[in-house]
Amino acid sequence: MTKAAEKPRKSLLSSILLYFWMALGSFLAAFAIEVFFIPNNLIDGGVVGLSMIFGQIFGKHVIPFLLIIFNLPFLFLAFRSIGKAFLIHMFVALLLFSGSMIFISNVLHLEFPGDPLEIVVSGGGVLGIGLGLIIRSGGCLDGTEILGIILNRRTGFTVGQIVLFTNVFVFGAAGFVFQDWHPPLLSLITYMVAVKVMDAVIVGLEETKSVIIISRKSKEIAESVMHKLGLGLTIMYGRGGYSGTDQEILYVIVERLQLHDLKEIIFDIDHNAFIAIENLHEVANGMQGYPGKKGRVERIVDKILKKPSPNVS
């Protein structure tokens, strides 16, 4: 099979997997709303929460339809400000989520009227997993996040601050509608659990570390790291701000489980070595597997060092 034939095949498989995870995430999010939230008078944040408040007034069966209607203005904003691909993913996620809510409500008929702590942990956890899968697939259910992205470009507020500010009004409105402030407060706690779980799904439980090493024995350390741990590294060149001497700087990306071994190797060679460690949420090499083209990290380093990339025939 030629490379031209392999590329469309990989693209098709990636699209199938993307919409599979989006569908699974939509079902889990809808399951949390229908099984944990609605039977216990809890609400979610943003547009979903607003739809649930109106559902308390006009009937719970209208929530899936209100969710789509209330998100229409944000879909228009997404098309104009973010792009067509994001619009399609968001619209598909909304349809899958609304369809899952209708299916669970009319076919499964499940409810979980349990202890408040069980509801908060279980409902928030399931919702967080669902939303995390949707976002990892490039979709979105809440139009307030789109509003946050747009306002972030025009103001000094972050997306998280704008979404949190919006949710304060949503949970406050729920208190007036329910005539009881216990459900909104419990909803807020559940929302915080969902956000934490969602972040874990998006970022991943295993964080990769980036390590910068400055040592007078940089060549020995580089050889030892590559041969003993099997890790690749990048050698950058810097100059001491105080001493003015030229210095090699090693840049290594390592899994958390290998970090201890890496530090042992470094300090065994040079106990005066300087190490700076940072968390990396994601490492992507988009050009991996294509000969003659460098990965993202290498291309960035080349730009920093102003070294032209070698041509590979």
Steps between C-alpha positions, in 0.01 A plus 500: 500500500635842406539789742231693312256214567606467865436868577125503411460169685657648815292814459178297476591292805584816696163653409313185604683490835442872552123472458492176701657674802275801444193273498616318814571830675160639400325190634688513832427872542132444419494202739631719782243772430201265469589250775677711763419867440135530396349255757682688780421854374865569420617704204814527293672828416469714190245440224426146622411638844287775346309239298444297817360805682247558222428127509384542858249758376377349171569131556808282505424355157590832331855518639671328199324735256568811708867403512524516121292819475701687766827395334403625153640853555823350627519270197483811281775664708710183473465501121608863472773508762645150537445304181285258303662183639424598860143594401441153351646323803295709741178448304555123481575487874180694575291264286658192660456642850136601443422167333658311789291697750179413313603132478588472869185683609253309279661155477726432798296686768790507747526713813748518788332663803784426738700669772620856412865395525442206264319727256775762505785253451329261259308759298789745483744224409290355218424847364869596515603187308236567235590866454871416495451248218295752302760773536786261416308417182483868405137558599321711755156509668511837673478821298635704790845356426478647149395831651797473735742443209365803312501730805846377593629637170345842565542534877754402762279231653585132458253245360472336842418829670225582248345152526511512882344849501219375273438193714458714812191655338375159380523343846354816655202486260447136597466604865214736416326247274527211746422730798769302678871578511612147591474357142707788346769466767511124450507561125800728542690232691405239237614740228841536668536120514407477131758765405777317686415166338462668160850650532641158588340348189619780272854525638548137601593351834865448404667835450814515292789703634736731316845524656767764438849400611797736535831337583871526420486127422214529253655262243539219755147555628357502145671173409393334824135613464479376141668164566365411846146637473459490122377859496557752226609849590578837347821692557457876508769762544486783750722741686521561874353836595756561775805309378450564128633152417344288226301206631319199354139460620330159479126477441333166574136386494441213742212305649437553871606142587841557339562831676666345806744298286579808293590706807716218638696481174552876493615537860723190482695675224480856632359563849514876427278477192204736472163338414171674421190277474162602357171322433398443139132440437556368149787418265413472131726428205279561200770421244600168655520221247562727202866482394679823433283707732575590857276475802346802665748518788800473269363766265441739791851439629643558151321835484634597841855408403454644149630186341360400160338157486705257287338374182453128481487343162 
